[in-house]
């Protein structure tokens, strides 16, 4: 991927006015203010946020964000990330903003938005993730954006995004395509250890391109009969055993491998991942 040259601009303070600002700065400002209805004008002040209340209000209004309103919510709402970033698939700059509105109903969890915005102030994608991370998969290339989508109960999985054209594209075919959960903190009959499986980057099939995997342990906090019935306790050698997170039924190491497919640019499951854990072996 090409690396753009760095342009250093020196502006004399003495006698400086708007007409003397270099065209590169003027053009960026003009693009952002070109359409006040659809462009987020606060980007002109980056990296400063001059008025956080106005910044958040305009962010919601400009990009029509649905906010689950609760009492005193505005007191805790905040911008938790505001960066200029590059993403795999493009050499263009994008603005990344995370808005955390702190609380709401379970259906609106995690009460956050992550926004990818072009330098023209146009929304590329609005996400609502539990948390995010920028990860480098291919050496000397721009990073991908990895997020964890999760419910208020603690069930969820990963998504990994790159830029394709002028859109944000999920290239990881695990959570939505294979219905594979890689985040589990919900103490029903099992959880993961750690709750978010650990990402590993490695060339598994030795084709010269890095692949990814998610690793950890499945912790069964209930037993299960051959008929698939879950149970919390049982008597073994005359002693009552109660299963819990601290005293699990069984633990199994897992690794879910997704190989990079050069044709689609996606990470696809190496095999079909099903319940292979032999609970009753």
RAKAFEN-V608227 format. One record per helix or strand of 3 or more residues. SS is the DSSP state (a for helix, b for strand). FROM is the first residue (numbers start at 0). LEN is the number of residues. If there is no record, write none. Layout:
ss->SS from->FROM len->LEN
ss->SS from->FROM len->LEN
//
This chain:
ss->a from->17 len->3
ss->a from->22 len->10
ss->a from->40 len->5
ss->a from->51 len->11
ss->a from->72 len->4
ss->b from->77 len->8
ss->b from->93 len->7
ss->a from->105 len->3
ss->b from->111 len->7
ss->b from->122 len->5
ss->b from->130 len->5
ss->b from->143 len->7
ss->b from->154 len->10
ss->b from->166 len->4
ss->b from->189 len->13
ss->b from->210 len->10
ss->b from->232 len->4
ss->b from->238 len->4
ss->b from->249 len->12
ss->b from->265 len->4
//
